[in-house]
Amino acid sequence: MPVHPCSERIITQYSNKLAKLFGKSGDATGKLKVIFHDFPGGAEGFELMLRFCYNNGTADISPSNLLLSHCAAEYMEMNESVAGVSNLLKQTEKSLQEINYWSWSELLIALKQCQDSIDADCSVMLERCLDTVVGRLVLASEASPSPSTCSTDSFGVRYSCDSKSTESIKTSFSRSTWFDDLLFLNPLLVAMLVKSMFSHKLDHVVISKFLLYYQKAKLFTASAEEKCEIIEMVIDMHYYMDQSSISCKTLFGILRVTLSLSISKSSRNKLENMIGSHLDQATLDNLLIPSPNGISYLYDVNLVLRFLKAFLRQGNSLPTPIQMRKVARLIDLYLAEIAPDPCLKASKFLALVTALPDSARDSYDELYHAMDMYLEVHSQLSQEERVKICCSLNYEKLSSQACLHLSQNTKFPSKSAVQALSSQQSKLKNLLQVTPGSTPYNDSPCNSKGVAQKGKKDKTSEQLVLYADNHDLSADNEKLRAHLQGMQWRVMELEKICRKMQVQMTKMTKSKVSGNSYAKSLPKLCS
């Protein structure tokens, strides 16, 4: 800009920067030209500075121009008073000190100014605006819901109002309204706002709802890059919240959005860890997430395995037994859902089966049914792979019905059927031994030492009798006796199957020498 000598005198008395420039130039012709390429606020900011100078050090500073005036004053080094008149920098700082008396709309205007001039040095003003906004929200959340007797515009309540106006703050601050009012903020400023909410102890449930509202509203018109930025901010802010204030449904909702986005690995890990800590609240539908491109199987098993890993390492504490049982039931349902997938590798299925400790399951029936389905669909599995899968069963935790089914199931290795029979016989034997009025169960043909001896004792083994008929039993004992008799008949059926298998094994020894040792060890397995 060309500077007239008269203008030079006026401006330089307020701006040390211009005084230094004109002093160095020594130009007395009045043709000195000064160009500012990076003046804060551009022409608008420069105009505010000139008005201050030509109005003899007075300026109409408002929330809408405070930031530009402050930045211009700093840039032009307007930090010295002239003829007793406060300099522009001091006047803007004084106006900023009155921020607590600004209305809600004035705060939003100033905040928008800070966002539009984010490249300028406005950190102090931005921090003051954010803290004041959050302070209003906290005050609203703590205010009494009593009817208002102070007539103020919505969001226009000033701290200088009397105590009655405080009562109106909560009704003035409609949650949906302030959610909408802050939608103009970019993800960077939202993150700063939320951190201020954390420091002011605002309810994390409210913060989470605001973030989800912001996410939903902004994603609709955002580009792919902007969507990633928004989602990463939402995940990062949730990661620092009290996890008990976040619902499992919320986290899976965020996850569904990320499936089509390339968010950072750090944010993805944070989200998966949060979901893992809430896995006991998840449903089967939550886990049925399609596999990413390039993976042949139907559902993303690797993702569920990562959830389980996060669930088992929840900070320094271990999951409670109740949580473990809930997750075990969930995983059993998930296994049954993915078992029919012909593309699912045995290694992935086995990894899910063995992910949880044995103590997590009270019953292995559901897991057995999932295995049965998987082996039926994947009939091409090798014997070694079948054995690895079946070794994960705890036969002691199988019901008698499941054991009976397994013993007749040709899809399972023969060793598994023998182990199931042995386990069931052992359980029945223990029940009979501890029941009053019952005889020890020692006549099972599986306890004899040879196939020939078993044939001689068939009738004896099938005549297990409970000597409780001659006693005066209570109602509970009657129920127990009926239950044991039912189990007796089931075991007798299992023993018949066991004998058939032993006969088949004996026939095999004629063609295979190795079959001899296996047939001799079979009675021991059944005992």
C-alpha positions as CSV (number, residue, x, y, z in Angstrom):
1,M,0.0,0.0,0.0
2,P,1.3,3.5,-0.8
3,V,1.5,5.5,2.5
4,H,0.9,9.3,2.6
5,P,3.1,11.2,5.0
6,C,0.1,12.3,7.0
7,S,-1.1,8.7,7.2
8,E,2.4,7.6,8.1
9,R,2.4,9.8,11.2
10,I,-1.0,8.6,12.3
11,I,-0.3,4.9,11.9
12,T,3.3,4.8,13.1
13,Q,2.4,6.3,16.5
14,Y,0.2,3.3,17.2
15,S,2.2,0.6,15.4
16,N,5.7,-0.2,16.3
17,K,6.1,-2.4,13.3
18,L,5.4,0.3,10.8
19,A,7.5,2.8,12.8
20,K,10.5,0.5,12.4
21,L,9.8,0.0,8.7
22,F,9.5,3.7,7.9
23,G,12.5,4.5,10.2
24,K,14.7,2.1,8.3
25,S,13.7,3.3,4.9
26,G,14.5,7.0,5.4
27,D,12.1,7.8,2.6
28,A,10.8,11.4,2.8
29,T,9.0,11.4,-0.5
30,G,5.9,9.7,0.7
31,K,6.1,7.1,-2.1
32,L,7.1,4.3,0.2
33,K,5.0,1.2,-0.6
34,V,4.4,-1.5,2.0
35,I,3.0,-4.9,1.1
36,F,1.8,-7.4,3.8
37,H,1.3,-10.9,2.3
38,D,0.3,-12.6,5.5
39,F,-1.8,-10.0,7.3
40,P,-4.1,-11.8,9.8
41,G,-7.7,-11.6,8.6
42,G,-6.6,-10.1,5.2
43,A,-8.3,-6.9,4.2
44,E,-10.9,-7.0,6.9
45,G,-8.3,-7.3,9.6
46,F,-6.3,-4.4,8.1
47,E,-9.3,-2.2,7.9
48,L,-10.0,-2.8,11.6
49,M,-6.5,-1.7,12.4
50,L,-6.7,1.4,10.3
51,R,-10.1,2.4,11.9
52,F,-8.5,2.2,15.3
53,C,-5.6,4.5,14.2
54,Y,-7.8,7.1,12.4
55,N,-10.3,7.2,15.3
56,N,-7.6,8.3,17.7
57,G,-7.2,5.0,19.4
58,T,-10.9,4.1,19.8
59,A,-12.5,1.0,18.4
60,D,-15.9,-0.7,18.5
61,I,-14.7,-4.2,19.6
62,S,-17.4,-6.9,19.6
63,P,-17.3,-10.7,19.7
64,S,-17.6,-10.7,15.9
65,N,-14.3,-8.7,15.4
66,L,-12.4,-9.4,18.6
67,L,-10.2,-12.1,17.2
68,L,-9.3,-10.2,14.0
69,S,-8.6,-7.0,16.1
70,H,-6.5,-9.0,18.5
71,C,-4.5,-10.7,15.8
72,A,-4.0,-7.5,13.9
73,A,-2.8,-5.7,17.0
74,E,-0.2,-8.4,17.7
75,Y,1.0,-8.5,14.1
76,M,1.4,-4.7,13.9
77,E,3.0,-4.6,17.4
78,M,0.3,-2.2,18.7
79,N,1.3,-2.6,22.3
80,E,2.1,1.0,23.4
81,S,-0.4,3.5,24.7
82,V,-0.6,6.9,23.0
83,A,-1.6,10.1,24.8
84,G,-3.2,8.1,27.6
85,V,-5.2,6.0,25.3
86,S,-5.0,2.3,25.7
87,N,-3.4,0.5,22.8
88,L,-5.4,-1.9,20.6
89,L,-3.9,-5.0,22.1
90,K,-4.8,-4.0,25.6
91,Q,-8.3,-3.1,24.5
92,T,-8.9,-6.5,22.9
93,E,-7.5,-8.3,26.0
94,K,-9.9,-6.3,28.2
95,S,-12.8,-7.3,25.9
96,L,-11.8,-10.9,26.2
97,Q,-11.9,-10.7,30.0
98,E,-15.6,-9.9,29.7
99,I,-16.4,-13.1,27.8
100,N,-18.4,-14.5,30.7
101,Y,-21.0,-11.8,30.0
102,W,-21.4,-12.7,26.4
103,S,-24.6,-14.3,25.2
104,W,-24.6,-17.8,23.7
105,S,-24.9,-16.5,20.2
106,E,-22.0,-14.1,20.7
107,L,-19.9,-17.0,22.0
108,L,-20.7,-19.1,18.9
109,I,-19.8,-16.1,16.6
110,A,-16.4,-15.7,18.4
111,L,-15.8,-19.5,18.2
112,K,-16.5,-19.4,14.4
113,Q,-14.1,-16.5,14.0
114,C,-11.4,-18.6,15.8
115,Q,-12.1,-21.6,13.5
116,D,-12.0,-19.5,10.3
117,S,-8.7,-18.0,11.5
118,I,-7.2,-21.1,12.9
119,D,-3.8,-20.3,11.2
120,A,-3.5,-17.1,13.2
121,D,-2.2,-17.0,16.7
122,C,-5.6,-17.3,18.4
123,S,-4.9,-20.1,20.9
124,V,-5.6,-18.0,24.0
125,M,-8.9,-16.7,22.7
126,L,-9.9,-20.1,21.3
127,E,-9.3,-21.7,24.7
128,R,-11.3,-19.1,26.5
129,C,-14.2,-19.5,24.1
130,L,-14.2,-23.3,24.4
131,D,-14.0,-23.2,28.2
132,T,-16.8,-20.6,28.4
133,V,-19.1,-22.7,26.1
134,V,-18.5,-25.8,28.1
135,G,-19.0,-23.8,31.3
136,R,-22.5,-22.9,30.1
137,L,-23.3,-26.5,29.2
138,V,-22.1,-27.7,32.7
139,L,-24.2,-25.0,34.4
140,A,-27.2,-26.0,32.3
141,S,-26.7,-29.7,33.3
142,E,-26.5,-28.8,37.0
143,A,-29.3,-26.2,37.0
144,S,-32.7,-26.9,38.6
145,P,-35.5,-27.7,36.1
146,S,-37.7,-25.1,37.9
147,P,-39.7,-22.8,35.6
148,S,-37.9,-19.7,34.5
149,T,-38.9,-16.3,35.9
150,C,-36.1,-14.5,34.1
151,S,-37.0,-13.4,30.6
152,T,-33.9,-14.1,28.4
153,D,-33.5,-15.3,24.9
154,S,-32.7,-18.9,24.3
155,F,-29.0,-19.4,25.0
156,G,-28.8,-15.7,25.8
157,V,-28.5,-16.1,29.6
158,R,-25.7,-14.0,31.0
159,Y,-23.7,-14.8,34.1
160,S,-24.7,-11.3,35.4
161,C,-28.4,-12.3,35.7
162,D,-29.9,-12.9,39.0
163,S,-30.2,-16.4,40.5
164,K,-33.6,-16.9,39.0
165,S,-32.0,-16.9,35.5
166,T,-29.9,-19.8,36.5
167,E,-33.0,-21.8,37.0
168,S,-34.0,-21.1,33.4
169,I,-30.7,-22.3,31.9
170,K,-31.6,-25.9,31.9
171,T,-34.8,-25.3,30.1
172,S,-33.1,-22.9,27.7
173,F,-30.4,-25.4,26.8
174,S,-32.3,-28.0,24.9
175,R,-29.8,-30.8,24.2
176,S,-30.9,-31.1,20.5
177,T,-30.5,-27.3,20.1
178,W,-26.9,-27.0,21.4
179,F,-26.0,-30.2,19.5
180,D,-27.1,-28.4,16.3
181,D,-25.5,-25.1,17.3
182,L,-22.0,-26.7,17.4
183,L,-22.2,-28.6,14.2
184,F,-20.2,-25.9,12.4
185,L,-17.1,-26.9,14.3
186,N,-14.5,-29.0,12.4
187,P,-13.2,-32.3,13.9
188,L,-10.1,-30.6,15.3
189,L,-12.2,-28.1,17.3
190,V,-14.7,-30.7,18.4
191,A,-11.8,-32.7,19.8
192,M,-10.6,-29.6,21.7
193,L,-14.2,-29.0,22.9
194,V,-14.6,-32.5,24.1
195,K,-11.3,-32.4,26.0
196,S,-12.6,-29.3,27.7
197,M,-15.8,-31.2,28.6
198,F,-13.7,-33.9,30.2
199,S,-11.8,-31.4,32.3
200,H,-15.1,-29.8,33.4
201,K,-16.5,-33.2,34.4
202,L,-19.5,-33.0,32.0
203,D,-21.5,-36.3,31.9
204,H,-19.8,-38.7,29.5
205,V,-23.1,-40.1,28.4
206,V,-24.1,-36.6,27.1
207,I,-20.6,-36.2,25.4
208,S,-21.0,-39.6,23.7
209,K,-24.5,-38.6,22.4
210,F,-23.2,-35.3,21.1
211,L,-20.3,-37.1,19.2
212,L,-22.7,-39.6,17.6
213,Y,-25.0,-36.7,16.6
214,Y,-22.1,-34.8,15.1
215,Q,-20.9,-37.9,13.3
216,K,-24.3,-38.7,11.8
217,A,-24.9,-35.1,10.7
218,K,-21.5,-34.5,9.2
219,L,-20.9,-37.8,7.4
220,F,-23.8,-37.3,5.0
221,T,-22.1,-34.6,3.0
222,A,-18.4,-35.3,3.8
223,S,-15.8,-36.6,1.4
224,A,-14.0,-40.0,2.1
225,E,-11.1,-38.2,3.6
226,E,-13.3,-36.0,5.8
227,K,-15.3,-39.1,6.9
228,C,-12.1,-40.8,8.1
229,E,-11.1,-37.6,10.0
230,I,-14.5,-37.4,11.7
231,I,-14.6,-41.1,12.6
232,E,-11.1,-41.2,14.0
233,M,-11.9,-38.2,16.2
234,V,-15.1,-39.8,17.4
235,I,-13.2,-43.1,18.2
236,D,-10.3,-41.3,19.9
237,M,-12.7,-39.2,22.1
238,H,-14.7,-42.3,23.1
239,Y,-11.4,-44.1,24.0
240,Y,-10.7,-41.6,26.8
241,M,-14.2,-41.8,28.3
242,D,-15.4,-43.8,31.2
243,Q,-16.1,-47.1,29.3
244,S,-19.1,-47.8,31.5
245,S,-20.9,-44.8,30.0
246,I,-20.6,-46.3,26.5
247,S,-23.0,-48.9,25.2
248,C,-22.0,-51.9,23.2
249,K,-24.5,-50.9,20.6
250,T,-22.8,-47.5,20.2
251,L,-19.4,-49.1,19.5
252,F,-20.7,-51.6,17.0
253,G,-22.6,-48.7,15.3
254,I,-19.3,-46.9,14.9
255,L,-17.6,-50.1,13.7
256,R,-20.2,-50.6,10.9
257,V,-19.4,-47.1,9.6
258,T,-15.6,-47.8,9.6
259,L,-16.0,-51.0,7.4
260,S,-16.1,-48.9,4.2
261,L,-13.4,-46.4,5.3
262,S,-9.6,-46.6,5.5
263,I,-9.1,-45.3,9.0
264,S,-5.8,-45.4,10.8
265,K,-4.6,-48.6,12.4
266,S,-4.3,-46.8,15.8
267,S,-8.0,-45.8,15.7
268,R,-9.1,-49.2,14.6
269,N,-7.2,-50.9,17.4
270,K,-8.7,-48.5,19.9
271,L,-12.2,-49.3,18.7
272,E,-11.6,-53.1,18.7
273,N,-10.2,-52.9,22.3
274,M,-13.3,-51.0,23.4
275,I,-15.6,-53.5,21.8
276,G,-13.6,-56.3,23.4
277,S,-14.1,-54.8,26.9
278,H,-17.9,-54.8,26.2
279,L,-18.1,-58.2,24.5
280,D,-20.2,-59.7,27.2
281,Q,-23.0,-57.3,26.2
282,A,-22.8,-58.1,22.5
283,T,-25.3,-60.1,20.5
284,L,-24.9,-62.6,17.7
285,D,-26.0,-60.1,15.1
286,N,-23.3,-57.7,16.3
287,L,-20.6,-60.3,15.5
288,L,-21.9,-61.3,12.1
289,I,-19.7,-58.8,10.2
290,P,-18.9,-59.6,6.6
291,S,-15.3,-60.5,5.7
292,P,-13.2,-57.8,4.0
293,N,-12.4,-57.9,0.3
294,G,-10.0,-60.7,-0.5
295,I,-11.1,-63.1,2.2
296,S,-13.0,-66.1,1.0
297,Y,-15.0,-67.0,4.1
298,L,-18.4,-65.4,4.8
299,Y,-17.8,-63.6,8.2
300,D,-14.8,-61.8,9.6
301,V,-13.5,-64.4,12.0
302,N,-10.2,-62.7,12.4
303,L,-12.0,-59.6,13.8
304,V,-14.0,-61.7,16.3
305,L,-10.7,-63.3,17.4
306,R,-9.2,-59.9,18.0
307,F,-12.3,-59.0,20.1
308,L,-11.8,-62.1,22.2
309,K,-8.1,-61.2,22.7
310,A,-9.1,-57.7,23.9
311,F,-11.8,-59.2,26.1
312,L,-9.3,-61.5,27.9
313,R,-6.8,-58.8,28.5
314,Q,-9.0,-56.0,29.9
315,G,-6.3,-53.8,31.5
316,N,-4.9,-55.2,34.6
317,S,-8.1,-57.1,35.6
318,L,-9.5,-60.4,34.4
319,P,-13.1,-60.8,33.2
320,T,-15.5,-62.0,35.9
321,P,-16.9,-65.6,35.7
322,I,-20.3,-64.2,34.8
323,Q,-18.7,-62.3,31.9
324,M,-16.8,-65.3,30.8
325,R,-19.9,-67.5,30.7
326,K,-21.8,-64.9,28.7
327,V,-19.0,-64.6,26.1
328,A,-18.7,-68.4,25.9
329,R,-22.4,-68.7,25.1
330,L,-22.1,-66.0,22.5
331,I,-19.1,-67.6,20.8
332,D,-20.9,-71.0,20.8
333,L,-23.7,-69.3,18.9
334,Y,-21.3,-67.7,16.6
335,L,-19.5,-71.0,15.9
336,A,-22.8,-72.6,15.0
337,E,-23.5,-69.7,12.6
338,I,-20.2,-69.9,10.8
339,A,-19.8,-73.7,10.9
340,P,-21.7,-74.3,7.6
341,D,-19.4,-72.0,5.7
342,P,-17.5,-74.3,3.3
343,C,-14.6,-71.8,2.9
344,L,-13.9,-71.6,6.6
345,K,-10.5,-73.1,7.4
346,A,-10.1,-75.6,10.2
347,S,-7.4,-73.5,11.8
348,K,-9.8,-70.5,12.1
349,F,-12.6,-72.7,13.5
350,L,-10.2,-74.3,16.0
351,A,-8.8,-70.9,17.0
352,L,-12.3,-69.8,18.0
353,V,-13.1,-73.0,19.8
354,T,-9.9,-72.8,21.9
355,A,-9.9,-69.0,22.4
356,L,-11.7,-69.2,25.8
357,P,-10.5,-71.3,28.8
358,D,-12.4,-74.5,29.8
359,S,-13.8,-72.7,32.9
360,A,-15.8,-70.4,30.7
361,R,-18.3,-73.1,29.8
362,D,-20.6,-75.0,32.2
363,S,-21.7,-77.2,29.3
364,Y,-20.1,-78.2,26.0
365,D,-23.3,-79.3,24.3
366,E,-23.6,-76.2,22.1
367,L,-19.9,-76.4,21.1
368,Y,-20.4,-80.1,20.2
369,H,-23.3,-79.3,18.0
370,A,-21.2,-76.6,16.2
371,M,-18.4,-79.1,15.7
372,D,-20.8,-81.7,14.4
373,M,-22.1,-79.2,11.8
374,Y,-18.6,-78.1,10.8
375,L,-17.4,-81.7,10.3
376,E,-20.5,-82.5,8.3
377,V,-19.9,-79.6,5.9
378,H,-16.1,-80.1,5.8
379,S,-16.0,-83.9,5.1
380,Q,-12.7,-83.5,3.3
381,L,-10.8,-82.8,6.5
382,S,-7.9,-85.1,7.4
383,Q,-8.1,-87.4,10.4
384,E,-5.4,-85.2,12.1
385,E,-7.5,-82.1,11.7
386,R,-10.6,-83.9,13.0
387,V,-8.7,-85.1,16.1
388,K,-7.4,-81.6,16.8
389,I,-10.9,-80.2,16.7
390,C,-12.4,-83.0,18.8
391,C,-9.7,-82.7,21.4
392,S,-11.1,-79.3,22.4
393,L,-14.2,-81.0,23.9
394,N,-14.5,-81.6,27.6
395,Y,-16.4,-84.9,27.7
396,E,-17.1,-84.4,31.4
397,K,-19.2,-81.3,30.5
398,L,-21.3,-83.1,27.9
399,S,-24.8,-84.1,28.7
400,S,-25.8,-87.8,28.5
401,Q,-27.9,-87.0,25.3
402,A,-24.8,-85.4,23.7
403,C,-22.6,-88.3,24.7
404,L,-25.1,-90.8,23.2
405,H,-25.2,-88.8,20.0
406,L,-21.5,-88.6,19.8
407,S,-21.0,-92.3,20.3
408,Q,-23.1,-92.9,17.2
409,N,-21.6,-90.1,15.2
410,T,-19.4,-91.4,12.4
411,K,-18.1,-87.9,11.6
412,F,-16.1,-87.9,14.9
413,P,-13.0,-90.1,15.4
414,S,-13.6,-93.4,17.1
415,K,-11.4,-92.3,20.0
416,S,-13.8,-89.5,20.8
417,A,-16.8,-91.9,21.0
418,V,-14.9,-94.1,23.4
419,Q,-13.9,-91.1,25.6
420,A,-17.5,-89.9,25.7
421,L,-18.7,-93.4,26.8
422,S,-16.0,-93.6,29.4
423,S,-16.8,-90.1,30.7
424,Q,-20.5,-90.9,30.9
425,Q,-20.0,-94.2,32.7
426,S,-17.7,-92.5,35.2
427,K,-20.3,-89.8,36.0
428,L,-23.0,-92.4,36.5
429,K,-20.8,-94.5,38.7
430,N,-20.1,-91.5,40.9
431,L,-23.8,-90.7,41.1
432,L,-24.7,-94.2,42.2
433,Q,-21.9,-94.4,44.7
434,V,-23.0,-91.3,46.5
435,T,-26.8,-92.0,46.4
436,P,-28.3,-93.7,49.5
437,G,-29.9,-97.1,48.8
438,S,-27.9,-97.8,45.7
439,T,-25.4,-100.5,44.9
440,P,-22.0,-99.8,43.4
441,Y,-21.9,-99.9,39.6
442,N,-19.2,-102.4,39.0
443,D,-20.7,-104.9,36.6
444,S,-20.3,-102.9,33.4
445,P,-19.0,-105.1,30.6
446,C,-16.5,-102.4,29.9
447,N,-14.8,-103.3,33.2
448,S,-14.1,-106.9,32.1
449,K,-10.7,-107.8,30.7
450,G,-11.7,-109.4,27.4
451,V,-14.3,-109.6,24.8
452,A,-15.2,-113.2,25.6
453,Q,-15.8,-112.4,29.3
454,K,-18.0,-109.5,28.2
455,G,-20.3,-111.9,26.4
456,K,-20.7,-114.0,29.5
457,K,-21.7,-111.0,31.6
458,D,-24.1,-109.4,29.2
459,K,-27.1,-110.4,31.2
460,T,-25.5,-109.4,34.5
461,S,-24.4,-106.0,33.2
462,E,-27.9,-105.2,31.9
463,Q,-29.6,-105.9,35.3
464,L,-28.4,-103.0,37.3
465,V,-30.9,-102.5,40.1
466,L,-31.3,-99.7,42.6
467,Y,-32.2,-101.2,46.0
468,A,-34.3,-98.3,47.0
469,D,-37.7,-99.8,46.5
470,N,-38.0,-101.2,50.0
471,H,-37.2,-97.9,51.7
472,D,-39.4,-95.1,52.6
473,L,-38.1,-92.4,50.4
474,S,-38.8,-88.7,50.5
475,A,-40.1,-86.8,47.4
476,D,-36.6,-85.6,46.6
477,N,-35.2,-89.1,46.8
478,E,-38.0,-90.4,44.5
479,K,-37.1,-87.8,41.9
480,L,-33.4,-88.7,42.2
481,R,-34.1,-92.4,41.9
482,A,-36.2,-91.8,38.7
483,H,-33.5,-89.7,37.3
484,L,-30.8,-92.3,38.0
485,Q,-32.9,-95.1,36.5
486,G,-33.3,-93.0,33.3
487,M,-29.5,-92.5,33.2
488,Q,-29.0,-96.3,33.8
489,W,-30.9,-97.1,30.6
490,R,-29.0,-94.6,28.6
491,V,-25.7,-96.0,29.8
492,M,-26.8,-99.5,28.9
493,E,-27.5,-98.3,25.4
494,L,-24.0,-96.8,25.3
495,E,-22.5,-100.0,26.5
496,K,-24.1,-101.9,23.7
497,I,-22.5,-99.5,21.2
498,C,-19.2,-99.9,23.0
499,R,-19.3,-103.7,22.7
500,K,-20.1,-103.4,18.9
501,M,-17.1,-101.1,18.5
502,Q,-14.9,-103.5,20.4
503,V,-16.0,-106.4,18.1
504,Q,-15.2,-104.3,15.1
505,M,-11.8,-103.4,16.4
506,T,-11.1,-107.1,17.1
507,K,-11.9,-108.0,13.5
508,M,-9.5,-105.3,12.3
509,T,-6.6,-107.0,14.1
510,K,-6.7,-109.8,11.7
511,S,-5.6,-107.5,8.8
512,K,-3.5,-105.0,10.7
513,V,-0.9,-105.8,13.2
514,S,-1.1,-102.4,14.7
515,G,-4.7,-103.0,15.4
516,N,-3.8,-105.5,18.1
517,S,-2.4,-103.0,20.5
518,Y,-5.3,-100.7,20.0
519,A,-7.9,-103.4,20.6
520,K,-6.1,-104.5,23.8
521,S,-6.1,-100.9,25.1
522,L,-9.7,-100.3,24.4
523,P,-11.1,-102.1,27.4
524,K,-8.9,-99.9,29.6
525,L,-10.2,-96.8,27.9
526,C,-13.8,-97.9,28.7
527,S,-13.0,-98.7,32.4
